[in-house]
């Protein structure tokens, strides 16, 4: 896999892989990254909300607005 040269390249490399998304309100979601746009709005599939390292609830497909995201990381 080529080293990403732009931030959206890194997201593109993570497409269809499980990622951890942390929000400004400290909520954490884990799921398969299905899509994103230039505003870093993301759609996760098989998403779960995590609290204290444990699954709090399973959500399925969710949309997360990009301006609420602080971190997106491979799981």
DRENVO-862088 format. One line per 5 residues: for each residue y, x, z of C-alpha. Coordinates in nm, 2 decimals, always signed. Example, Ala and Ser with C-alpha at 12.3 -4.5 7.8 and 13.67 -1.06 7.14 Angstrom:
-0.45 +1.23 +0.78 ~ -0.11 +1.37 +0.71
//
This chain:
+0.00 +0.00 +0.00 ~ +0.34 +0.14 -0.10 ~ +0.60 +0.21 +0.17 ~ +0.85 -0.07 +0.17 ~ +1.20 +0.04 +0.06
+1.39 -0.28 +0.14 ~ +1.35 -0.52 +0.44 ~ +1.22 -0.81 +0.22 ~ +0.96 -0.57 +0.08 ~ +0.81 -0.54 +0.43
+0.80 -0.92 +0.46 ~ +0.64 -0.94 +0.12 ~ +0.37 -0.70 +0.22 ~ +0.30 -0.92 +0.53 ~ +0.26 -1.24 +0.32
-0.08 -1.41 +0.39 ~ -0.13 -1.19 +0.70 ~ -0.09 -1.29 +1.07 ~ +0.25 -1.20 +1.21 ~ +0.43 -1.24 +1.55
+0.77 -1.40 +1.53 ~ +1.00 -1.37 +1.84 ~ +1.31 -1.60 +1.86 ~ +1.64 -1.56 +2.03 ~ +1.53 -1.81 +2.29
+1.23 -1.58 +2.37 ~ +0.97 -1.82 +2.23 ~ +0.69 -1.64 +2.04 ~ +0.50 -1.78 +1.75 ~ +0.19 -1.63 +1.58
+0.06 -1.74 +1.25 ~ -0.01 -1.65 +0.89 ~ +0.31 -1.58 +0.69 ~ +0.30 -1.81 +0.39 ~ +0.66 -1.78 +0.26
+1.01 -1.67 +0.33 ~ +1.35 -1.67 +0.16 ~ +1.66 -1.44 +0.15 ~ +1.78 -1.59 +0.48 ~ +1.45 -1.49 +0.64
+1.36 -1.86 +0.70 ~ +0.98 -1.84 +0.73 ~ +0.68 -2.07 +0.70 ~ +0.38 -2.00 +0.91 ~ +0.04 -2.15 +0.87
-0.21 -2.19 +1.16 ~ +0.08 -2.13 +1.39 ~ +0.05 -2.11 +1.77 ~ +0.31 -2.09 +2.04 ~ +0.24 -1.82 +2.29
+0.37 -1.81 +2.65 ~ +0.29 -1.51 +2.88 ~ +0.05 -1.37 +2.62 ~ -0.16 -1.69 +2.60 ~ -0.17 -1.98 +2.35
+0.03 -2.27 +2.48 ~ -0.02 -2.50 +2.18 ~ -0.14 -2.50 +1.83 ~ +0.11 -2.62 +1.58 ~ -0.04 -2.58 +1.23
+0.23 -2.53 +0.96 ~ +0.58 -2.47 +1.09 ~ +0.92 -2.37 +0.95 ~ +1.13 -2.13 +1.15 ~ +1.50 -2.09 +1.06
+1.59 -1.73 +0.99 ~ +1.90 -1.71 +1.21 ~ +1.69 -1.79 +1.52 ~ +1.45 -1.49 +1.46 ~ +1.49 -1.16 +1.64
+1.16 -0.99 +1.54 ~ +0.88 -1.03 +1.29 ~ +0.59 -0.80 +1.34 ~ +0.23 -0.77 +1.21 ~ -0.01 -0.90 +1.48
//
